[in-house]
Amino acid sequence: MVMNSNPKTTPKPEFSNPPRRPLQRHANVVPSFTESVGSFVVEVAKVVVIALAIIIPVRYFLIQPFYVKGASMEPNFYDNEYLVIDEVSYRFHAPNRGDVVVIRNPRRESDFLIKRVIGLPGERVEIINSGVNIYNGDNPNGFTIDESSYLTPDVRTHGTLDVKLGPNEFFVLGDNRDSSLDSRYLGPVEKRNIVGRAWVRAWPVTRLSIFSSPKYSD
């Protein structure tokens, strides 16, 4: 009997199973309903606080929305048009001639009116022969305002008036001279009663506009 000189040996496995570890309990991956609602409420509160911190100063100190009421500024501004009023500019400079402004009614400050600035502080304003004359340091003999850039040729400024404006007073008129409660009846408007200037017409969209001061030839 021939014996094998290399007895069979048990081969070693190429891979071995890692030692077993005790099972560990993991924390919940999905938060509970209460935690979810709480986080949502906190995030919403953050958004609201940030939005208010931005909107409130803008709303009360920078710009303010107004609806046009009545026909005193037709045909340039119609009833129910939505305007955005710039409340910042006049903190740095005085209103310009021709600016469309929102003012507090001098006789009832809870009411707001939209008018156009015609006379500036220190000037003399004369309404005669359906026209408006301005007298100031540069024009001691006066000049008649050319309002053709925003009034049609048939518009007449009715009434007879001659008024000297104080250092903080403005003379305002409505573009619809036949149907406007303005400085012809209310007298001059003090600067403190001017809320701001018409900046943007936001509604209706078909009449969307950004406004600037008209140019006059003195």
GROMACS elastic network, one bead per residue, 0.5 to 0.9 nm:
[ bonds ]
;  ai    aj funct       b0    kb
    3     6     6  0.88191   500
    3     7     6  0.89428   500
    4     7     6  0.62183   500
    4     8     6  0.89958   500
    6     9     6  0.85595   500
    8    11     6  0.89741   500
   11    14     6  0.89686   500
   12    15     6  0.87374   500
   13    16     6  0.67211   500
   16    19     6  0.89768   500
   17    20     6  0.83296   500
   18    21     6  0.87532   500
   20    23     6  0.88994   500
   21    24     6  0.86355   500
   26    29     6  0.82444   500
   28    31     6  0.67144   500
   28    32     6  0.85633   500
   31    34     6  0.80672   500
   31    35     6  0.59797   500
   31    36     6  0.63131   500
   32    35     6  0.52335   500
   32    36     6  0.62710   500
   32    37     6  0.87449   500
   33    36     6  0.51172   500
   33    37     6  0.62131   500
   33    38     6  0.85162   500
   34    37     6  0.52525   500
   34    38     6  0.60513   500
   34    39     6  0.86082   500
   35    38     6  0.50501   500
   35    39     6  0.61352   500
   35    40     6  0.85609   500
   36    39     6  0.52394   500
   36    40     6  0.61677   500
   36    41     6  0.86391   500
   37    40     6  0.50663   500
   37    41     6  0.61325   500
   37    42     6  0.86180   500
   38    41     6  0.51876   500
   38    42     6  0.62456   500
   38    43     6  0.87220   500
   39    42     6  0.51076   500
   39    43     6  0.62150   500
   39    44     6  0.86223   500
   40    43     6  0.51795   500
   40    44     6  0.61469   500
   40    45     6  0.85205   500
   41    44     6  0.51295   500
   41    45     6  0.60642   500
   41    46     6  0.86208   500
   42    45     6  0.50619   500
   42    46     6  0.62550   500
   42    47     6  0.87822   500
   43    46     6  0.50611   500
   43    47     6  0.63365   500
   43    48     6  0.86885   500
   44    47     6  0.51124   500
   44    48     6  0.61711   500
   44    49     6  0.86143   500
   45    48     6  0.50812   500
   45    49     6  0.60979   500
   45    50     6  0.85602   500
   46    49     6  0.52012   500
   46    50     6  0.61402   500
   46    51     6  0.84906   500
   47    50     6  0.52108   500
   47    51     6  0.59976   500
   47    52     6  0.85298   500
   48    51     6  0.50789   500
   48    52     6  0.60537   500
   48    53     6  0.84706   500
   49    52     6  0.51828   500
   49    53     6  0.60770   500
   49    54     6  0.87225   500
   50    53     6  0.50372   500
   50    54     6  0.64155   500
   50    55     6  0.86436   500
   51    54     6  0.52154   500
   51    55     6  0.58873   500
   51    56     6  0.82832   500
   52    56     6  0.55044   500
   52    57     6  0.82624   500
   53    56     6  0.60379   500
   53    57     6  0.69532   500
   53    58     6  0.89757   500
   54    57     6  0.61228   500
   54    58     6  0.64816   500
   54    59     6  0.87603   500
   55    58     6  0.51064   500
   55    59     6  0.58174   500
   55    60     6  0.85152   500
   56    59     6  0.50229   500
   56    60     6  0.60518   500
   56    61     6  0.80710   500
   57    60     6  0.53589   500
   57    61     6  0.53825   500
   57    62     6  0.68463   500
   57    63     6  0.89050   500
   58    61     6  0.55363   500
   58    63     6  0.58398   500
   58    64     6  0.78374   500
   59    62     6  0.61748   500
   59    63     6  0.54933   500
   59    64     6  0.54038   500
   59    65     6  0.81580   500
   60    63     6  0.68200   500
   60    64     6  0.67141   500
   60    87     6  0.85296   500
   61    64     6  0.80529   500
   61    87     6  0.64855   500
   61    88     6  0.71189   500
   62    85     6  0.84523   500
   62    86     6  0.63342   500
   62    87     6  0.51173   500
   62    88     6  0.53362   500
   62    89     6  0.88650   500
   63    84     6  0.64982   500
   63    85     6  0.53630   500
   63    87     6  0.53777   500
   63    88     6  0.73863   500
   63   196     6  0.83958   500
   63   199     6  0.89136   500
   64    83     6  0.83527   500
   64    84     6  0.56832   500
   64    85     6  0.51249   500
   64    86     6  0.69066   500
   64    87     6  0.72551   500
   64   196     6  0.86981   500
   65    82     6  0.70189   500
   65    83     6  0.56965   500
   65    85     6  0.60166   500
   66    81     6  0.83600   500
   66    82     6  0.59161   500
   66    83     6  0.52361   500
   66    84     6  0.63406   500
   66    85     6  0.71087   500
   66   102     6  0.86361   500
   67    79     6  0.77565   500
   67    80     6  0.54527   500
   67    81     6  0.56177   500
   67    83     6  0.61298   500
   67    84     6  0.88424   500
   68    71     6  0.84910   500
   68    73     6  0.87955   500
   68    77     6  0.72740   500
   68    78     6  0.66494   500
   68    79     6  0.51661   500
   68    80     6  0.50028   500
   68    81     6  0.52972   500
   68    82     6  0.65228   500
   68    83     6  0.73854   500
   68   113     6  0.84228   500
   68   114     6  0.73778   500
   69    72     6  0.84060   500
   69    78     6  0.77625   500
   69    80     6  0.59044   500
   69    81     6  0.80672   500
   69   113     6  0.82723   500
   69   114     6  0.85812   500
   70    73     6  0.79316   500
   70    74     6  0.87014   500
   70    78     6  0.73236   500
   70    79     6  0.51592   500
   70    80     6  0.80151   500
   71    74     6  0.54170   500
   71    75     6  0.81477   500
   71    77     6  0.77849   500
   71    78     6  0.62620   500
   71    79     6  0.61325   500
   71   176     6  0.71083   500
   71   179     6  0.69456   500
   71   180     6  0.77130   500
   72    75     6  0.87935   500
   72    77     6  0.82972   500
   72    78     6  0.84794   500
   72    79     6  0.89710   500
   72   114     6  0.79828   500
   72   115     6  0.79408   500
   72   173     6  0.89512   500
   72   174     6  0.54039   500
   72   175     6  0.64467   500
   72   177     6  0.73058   500
   72   178     6  0.80643   500
   72   179     6  0.53712   500
   72   181     6  0.74139   500
   73    76     6  0.59737   500
   73    77     6  0.52256   500
   73    78     6  0.68789   500
   73    79     6  0.87947   500
   73   114     6  0.73981   500
   73   115     6  0.69960   500
   73   116     6  0.85150   500
   73   173     6  0.89094   500
   73   174     6  0.52482   500
   73   176     6  0.51099   500
   73   177     6  0.82701   500
   73   179     6  0.85228   500
   73   180     6  0.75579   500
   74    77     6  0.50510   500
   74    78     6  0.55931   500
   74    79     6  0.83374   500
   74   174     6  0.83598   500
   74   175     6  0.62736   500
   74   176     6  0.54249   500
   75    78     6  0.65418   500
   75   150     6  0.89501   500
   75   151     6  0.84445   500
   75   175     6  0.75981   500
   75   176     6  0.72951   500
   76   150     6  0.73611   500
   76   151     6  0.84879   500
   76   175     6  0.74369   500
   76   176     6  0.88351   500
   77    80     6  0.89111   500
   77    81     6  0.70052   500
   77   175     6  0.87683   500
   77   201     6  0.89834   500
   78    81     6  0.58654   500
   79    82     6  0.89878   500
   80   203     6  0.85438   500
   80   204     6  0.89552   500
   81   201     6  0.72540   500
   81   202     6  0.78222   500
   81   203     6  0.56031   500
   81   204     6  0.64432   500
   82   200     6  0.85734   500
   82   201     6  0.59617   500
   82   202     6  0.55974   500
   82   204     6  0.72257   500
   83   198     6  0.66140   500
   83   199     6  0.72800   500
   83   200     6  0.56990   500
   83   202     6  0.57484   500
   83   203     6  0.71758   500
   84   197     6  0.86452   500
   84   198     6  0.63144   500
   84   199     6  0.57346   500
   84   200     6  0.51129   500
   84   201     6  0.63896   500
   84   202     6  0.69299   500
   85   101     6  0.80862   500
   85   102     6  0.76609   500
   85   195     6  0.81195   500
   85   196     6  0.57712   500
   85   197     6  0.54585   500
   85   199     6  0.53315   500
   85   200     6  0.70970   500
   86    89     6  0.66570   500
   86    90     6  0.84787   500
   86   195     6  0.84464   500
   86   196     6  0.53189   500
   86   197     6  0.53531   500
   86   198     6  0.63574   500
   86   199     6  0.56405   500
   86   200     6  0.85191   500
   87    90     6  0.67781   500
   87    91     6  0.78578   500
   87   195     6  0.63595   500
   87   197     6  0.68650   500
   88    91     6  0.56303   500
   88    92     6  0.75449   500
   88   196     6  0.74288   500
   89    92     6  0.56354   500
   89    93     6  0.64238   500
   89    94     6  0.82037   500
   89    95     6  0.84736   500
   89   196     6  0.77588   500
   89   197     6  0.81580   500
   90    94     6  0.54108   500
   90    95     6  0.62721   500
   90   194     6  0.88425   500
   90   195     6  0.88909   500
   90   196     6  0.69148   500
   90   197     6  0.82011   500
   91    94     6  0.76411   500
   93    96     6  0.86250   500
   94   120     6  0.89733   500
   94   191     6  0.83210   500
   95    98     6  0.86161   500
   95    99     6  0.66841   500
   95   101     6  0.84894   500
   95   117     6  0.75020   500
   95   120     6  0.80917   500
   95   170     6  0.86736   500
   95   191     6  0.85425   500
   95   194     6  0.88896   500
   95   196     6  0.86794   500
   95   197     6  0.79982   500
   96    99     6  0.56187   500
   96   117     6  0.70136   500
   96   118     6  0.85192   500
   96   120     6  0.77109   500
   96   213     6  0.68395   500
   96   214     6  0.89809   500
   97   100     6  0.89135   500
   97   116     6  0.79324   500
   97   117     6  0.52132   500
   97   118     6  0.53386   500
   97   119     6  0.66860   500
   97   120     6  0.68512   500
   97   213     6  0.72633   500
   97   214     6  0.78154   500
   97   215     6  0.85759   500
   97   216     6  0.84468   500
   98   116     6  0.57588   500
   98   117     6  0.50931   500
   98   118     6  0.59674   500
   98   119     6  0.89326   500
   98   147     6  0.86831   500
   98   212     6  0.88398   500
   98   213     6  0.56360   500
   98   214     6  0.56787   500
   98   215     6  0.78851   500
   98   216     6  0.84890   500
   99   115     6  0.83940   500
   99   116     6  0.55954   500
   99   117     6  0.54269   500
   99   118     6  0.82229   500
   99   197     6  0.65817   500
   99   198     6  0.76532   500
   99   211     6  0.85779   500
   99   212     6  0.72838   500
   99   213     6  0.52156   500
   99   214     6  0.73862   500
  100   114     6  0.69534   500
  100   115     6  0.56284   500
  100   117     6  0.64028   500
  100   196     6  0.87142   500
  100   197     6  0.56999   500
  100   198     6  0.55537   500
  100   199     6  0.86223   500
  100   211     6  0.84454   500
  100   212     6  0.88394   500
  100   213     6  0.80641   500
  101   113     6  0.82275   500
  101   114     6  0.56611   500
  101   115     6  0.55477   500
  101   116     6  0.60273   500
  101   117     6  0.71311   500
  101   172     6  0.88572   500
  101   194     6  0.69106   500
  101   195     6  0.73152   500
  101   196     6  0.56815   500
  101   198     6  0.56026   500
  102   112     6  0.65227   500
  102   113     6  0.55797   500
  102   115     6  0.64969   500
  102   116     6  0.87103   500
  102   193     6  0.87224   500
  102   194     6  0.61396   500
  102   195     6  0.55276   500
  102   196     6  0.57315   500
  102   197     6  0.61985   500
  102   198     6  0.71058   500
  103   106     6  0.83411   500
  103   109     6  0.86934   500
  103   111     6  0.84824   500
  103   112     6  0.55593   500
  103   113     6  0.52852   500
  103   114     6  0.62954   500
  103   115     6  0.74883   500
  103   189     6  0.79988   500
  103   191     6  0.89734   500
  103   192     6  0.89560   500
  103   193     6  0.55403   500
  103   195     6  0.54062   500
  103   196     6  0.74539   500
  104   107     6  0.84615   500
  104   108     6  0.73131   500
  104   110     6  0.68406   500
  104   111     6  0.58552   500
  104   113     6  0.62640   500
  104   114     6  0.89115   500
  104   189     6  0.86429   500
  104   192     6  0.88864   500
  104   193     6  0.51605   500
  104   194     6  0.64648   500
  104   195     6  0.70786   500
  105   108     6  0.50604   500
  105   110     6  0.72706   500
  105   111     6  0.55172   500
  105   112     6  0.57135   500
  105   113     6  0.63371   500
  105   186     6  0.81390   500
  105   189     6  0.84841   500
  105   193     6  0.76851   500
  106   109     6  0.58643   500
  106   111     6  0.88143   500
  106   186     6  0.69283   500
  106   187     6  0.83606   500
  106   188     6  0.86983   500
  106   189     6  0.68412   500
  106   190     6  0.83160   500
  106   193     6  0.73113   500
  107   111     6  0.87771   500
  107   186     6  0.74166   500
  108   111     6  0.58306   500
  108   112     6  0.86015   500
  109   112     6  0.72018   500
  109   193     6  0.80029   500
  112   195     6  0.87920   500
  113   181     6  0.85261   500
  113   182     6  0.86480   500
  114   174     6  0.75120   500
  114   198     6  0.86076   500
  115   172     6  0.59071   500
  115   173     6  0.55534   500
  115   175     6  0.74378   500
  115   180     6  0.86358   500
  115   182     6  0.73109   500
  116   171     6  0.85016   500
  116   172     6  0.52829   500
  116   173     6  0.53350   500
  116   174     6  0.59440   500
  116   175     6  0.71444   500
  117   120     6  0.75931   500
  117   170     6  0.67765   500
  117   171     6  0.60792   500
  117   173     6  0.66818   500
  117   174     6  0.89270   500
  118   125     6  0.84791   500
  118   132     6  0.86309   500
  118   134     6  0.87209   500
  118   145     6  0.85882   500
  118   170     6  0.73977   500
  118   171     6  0.54884   500
  118   172     6  0.53231   500
  118   173     6  0.66878   500
  119   122     6  0.86296   500
  119   123     6  0.64284   500
  119   124     6  0.75332   500
  119   125     6  0.62898   500
  119   134     6  0.71658   500
  119   165     6  0.77467   500
  119   169     6  0.83991   500
  119   170     6  0.54388   500
  119   172     6  0.67847   500
  119   188     6  0.88274   500
  120   123     6  0.57266   500
  120   124     6  0.85041   500
  120   125     6  0.88880   500
  120   165     6  0.72469   500
  120   166     6  0.88867   500
  120   167     6  0.86353   500
  120   168     6  0.83966   500
  120   169     6  0.68648   500
  120   170     6  0.50330   500
  120   171     6  0.66324   500
  121   124     6  0.86786   500
  121   164     6  0.86717   500
  121   165     6  0.54657   500
  121   166     6  0.56464   500
  121   168     6  0.55278   500
  121   169     6  0.50864   500
  121   170     6  0.57590   500
  121   171     6  0.83936   500
  122   136     6  0.72308   500
  122   137     6  0.88557   500
  122   164     6  0.68407   500
  122   165     6  0.50088   500
  122   166     6  0.53420   500
  122   167     6  0.53931   500
  122   168     6  0.80051   500
  122   169     6  0.77139   500
  122   170     6  0.88172   500
  123   134     6  0.67887   500
  123   135     6  0.57345   500
  123   137     6  0.80354   500
  123   163     6  0.85010   500
  123   164     6  0.60193   500
  123   165     6  0.55192   500
  123   166     6  0.79193   500
  123   167     6  0.88943   500
  123   170     6  0.88385   500
  124   133     6  0.82315   500
  124   134     6  0.58658   500
  124   136     6  0.65682   500
  124   142     6  0.87227   500
  124   162     6  0.71594   500
  124   163     6  0.56519   500
  124   165     6  0.60686   500
  125   132     6  0.70613   500
  125   133     6  0.59047   500
  125   135     6  0.65535   500
  125   161     6  0.77050   500
  125   162     6  0.57493   500
  125   163     6  0.53644   500
  125   164     6  0.63811   500
  125   165     6  0.76791   500
  125   171     6  0.77097   500
  126   131     6  0.82665   500
  126   132     6  0.57949   500
  126   134     6  0.64314   500
  126   135     6  0.81327   500
  126   160     6  0.75858   500
  126   161     6  0.55287   500
  126   163     6  0.65162   500
  126   164     6  0.87929   500
  127   130     6  0.67429   500
  127   131     6  0.57326   500
  127   133     6  0.62791   500
  127   134     6  0.89647   500
  127   157     6  0.73035   500
  127   158     6  0.77323   500
  127   159     6  0.66043   500
  127   160     6  0.51859   500
  127   162     6  0.64298   500
  127   163     6  0.89994   500
  127   184     6  0.89802   500
  128   131     6  0.55828   500
  128   132     6  0.66200   500
  128   133     6  0.77466   500
  128   157     6  0.81800   500
  128   158     6  0.79026   500
  128   159     6  0.69449   500
  128   160     6  0.52059   500
  128   161     6  0.68930   500
  128   162     6  0.84834   500
  129   132     6  0.83644   500
  129   156     6  0.86526   500
  129   157     6  0.81370   500
  129   158     6  0.78803   500
  129   159     6  0.82624   500
  129   160     6  0.78037   500
  130   155     6  0.85778   500
  130   158     6  0.52610   500
  130   159     6  0.71782   500
  130   160     6  0.82628   500
  131   144     6  0.68256   500
  131   145     6  0.76841   500
  131   156     6  0.67334   500
  131   157     6  0.56428   500
  131   158     6  0.79178   500
  132   143     6  0.83713   500
  132   144     6  0.56183   500
  132   145     6  0.59479   500
  132   146     6  0.87633   500
  132   157     6  0.72053   500
  133   142     6  0.61733   500
  133   143     6  0.53406   500
  133   145     6  0.61303   500
  134   139     6  0.78094   500
  134   140     6  0.87958   500
  134   141     6  0.87280   500
  134   142     6  0.52068   500
  134   143     6  0.55024   500
  134   144     6  0.63698   500
  134   145     6  0.71175   500
  135   138     6  0.80469   500
  135   139     6  0.56255   500
  135   140     6  0.54132   500
  135   141     6  0.63979   500
  135   143     6  0.67829   500
  136   139     6  0.50873   500
  136   140     6  0.54053   500
  136   141     6  0.82036   500
  136   142     6  0.70199   500
  137   140     6  0.56297   500
  138   141     6  0.89024   500
  138   142     6  0.87534   500
  138   218     6  0.88822   500
  139   142     6  0.50846   500
  139   143     6  0.68679   500
  139   218     6  0.79224   500
  140   143     6  0.87270   500
  143   218     6  0.65737   500
  144   218     6  0.80571   500
  145   148     6  0.89803   500
  145   216     6  0.73233   500
  145   217     6  0.79274   500
  145   218     6  0.73613   500
  146   149     6  0.78188   500
  146   216     6  0.65825   500
  146   217     6  0.72239   500
  146   218     6  0.84392   500
  147   150     6  0.59973   500
  147   151     6  0.57591   500
  147   152     6  0.83834   500
  147   153     6  0.88623   500
  147   214     6  0.88494   500
  147   216     6  0.78366   500
  148   151     6  0.50465   500
  148   152     6  0.62358   500
  148   153     6  0.67401   500
  149   152     6  0.81045   500
  149   214     6  0.71459   500
  149   215     6  0.83019   500
  149   216     6  0.88906   500
  150   175     6  0.79057   500
  150   214     6  0.82195   500
  151   154     6  0.81406   500
  151   155     6  0.64951   500
  151   175     6  0.68333   500
  151   176     6  0.85801   500
  152   155     6  0.58055   500
  153   156     6  0.82446   500
  155   175     6  0.85669   500
  155   176     6  0.77868   500
  155   177     6  0.70880   500
  155   178     6  0.84603   500
  156   177     6  0.67419   500
  156   178     6  0.79762   500
  157   177     6  0.56396   500
  157   178     6  0.76528   500
  158   177     6  0.71021   500
  158   178     6  0.73639   500
  159   184     6  0.76821   500
  160   184     6  0.87351   500
  161   184     6  0.73752   500
  163   187     6  0.87981   500
  163   188     6  0.86250   500
  165   168     6  0.78291   500
  165   169     6  0.55609   500
  165   170     6  0.67441   500
  165   171     6  0.75626   500
  165   188     6  0.69980   500
  166   169     6  0.51180   500
  166   170     6  0.80972   500
  166   188     6  0.85712   500
  166   190     6  0.87068   500
  167   170     6  0.88378   500
  168   189     6  0.83091   500
  168   190     6  0.56301   500
  168   191     6  0.56389   500
  168   192     6  0.83517   500
  169   188     6  0.57618   500
  169   189     6  0.54074   500
  169   191     6  0.60814   500
  170   183     6  0.86372   500
  170   188     6  0.54334   500
  170   189     6  0.51218   500
  170   190     6  0.62622   500
  170   191     6  0.70453   500
  171   182     6  0.83347   500
  171   183     6  0.57696   500
  171   184     6  0.84674   500
  171   187     6  0.74545   500
  171   189     6  0.63004   500
  171   190     6  0.89978   500
  172   182     6  0.60512   500
  172   183     6  0.54169   500
  172   184     6  0.82655   500
  172   187     6  0.87297   500
  172   188     6  0.72308   500
  172   189     6  0.73299   500
  173   176     6  0.84512   500
  173   177     6  0.72831   500
  173   180     6  0.72707   500
  173   181     6  0.79052   500
  173   182     6  0.51593   500
  173   183     6  0.62085   500
  173   184     6  0.75746   500
  174   177     6  0.57518   500
  174   178     6  0.87271   500
  174   179     6  0.78578   500
  174   180     6  0.52603   500
  174   181     6  0.73342   500
  174   182     6  0.63792   500
  175   178     6  0.86973   500
  175   179     6  0.87952   500
  175   180     6  0.77182   500
  176   179     6  0.56353   500
  176   180     6  0.61164   500
  177   180     6  0.56902   500
  177   181     6  0.88572   500
  181   184     6  0.75402   500
  181   185     6  0.64302   500
  181   186     6  0.71721   500
  182   185     6  0.57438   500
  182   186     6  0.57232   500
  182   187     6  0.74078   500
  182   188     6  0.86357   500
  183   188     6  0.54046   500
  183   189     6  0.72604   500
  184   187     6  0.59856   500
  184   188     6  0.83237   500
  186   189     6  0.80012   500
  189   192     6  0.83252   500
  189   193     6  0.66303   500
  189   194     6  0.76310   500
  190   193     6  0.55389   500
  190   194     6  0.71727   500
  191   194     6  0.53294   500
  191   195     6  0.85946   500
  192   195     6  0.76468   500
  194   197     6  0.81774   500
  196   199     6  0.87333   500
  197   211     6  0.89461   500
  198   201     6  0.77699   500
  198   210     6  0.84830   500
  198   211     6  0.67283   500
  198   212     6  0.86392   500
  199   209     6  0.83184   500
  199   210     6  0.57902   500
  199   211     6  0.52857   500
  199   212     6  0.75082   500
  200   208     6  0.73248   500
  200   209     6  0.55973   500
  200   211     6  0.61497   500
  201   204     6  0.77092   500
  201   205     6  0.83382   500
  201   207     6  0.70578   500
  201   208     6  0.52004   500
  201   209     6  0.50314   500
  201   210     6  0.64873   500
  201   211     6  0.80151   500
  202   205     6  0.63630   500
  202   207     6  0.77757   500
  202   208     6  0.53766   500
  202   209     6  0.71288   500
  202   210     6  0.87798   500
  203   206     6  0.75700   500
  203   207     6  0.67848   500
  203   208     6  0.63100   500
  204   207     6  0.55526   500
  204   208     6  0.65323   500
  205   208     6  0.50098   500
  205   209     6  0.88116   500
  211   214     6  0.89972   500
